[in-house]
Amino acid sequence: MMILQRDPRLNAAIHKYGCYFMSILFLSNKYTNCELSCGSILDVYTIAIDGGWMDDECFINDPEAIFSFMGLPVYFYDRHDPPFYSCQKDEIEILKFQYINWQHFVVGDGQSHVAYDPYGTSKAVRLGELKDKRIFKIQK
């Protein structure tokens, strides 16, 4: 079972802003079986900030670098694909939902359905609208 972003052992920034970050870690764990404990998540958080891959409020600057550090080399298309885009066999997706003035990232199943919500069950997913998705091509 994946740790949620609101786990009390994680820091306040991850609790509030860590959905994209936690989605990257979930996908990395899914494809590489890398360790994901609260301690390792906090270590990656610090490494990502120190490397400039993410800021201290979990704004992701370089998702490829975080994925690569976690053992899953990917290519990020650096675009926001529409909700109806279906992933190819070697692609993975992170979905962005919008609810009022709040955006939330979750892992998709390749067909725009939620596979993992880092918050557990968020209002953005339950009540919001799927706005777009980030597509990553897994490198062999």
Buried (B, 14 or more C-beta within 10 A) or exposed (E): EBBBBBBEEBBEBBBEBBBBBBBBBBBBBBBEEBEBEBEBBBEBBEBBBEEEBBEEEBEBEBBBBBBBBBEBBBBBEEEEBEBEBEBEEEBBBBBBBBBEEEBBBBBBEBEBEBBBBBBEEBEBBEEBEBBBBBBBBBEE
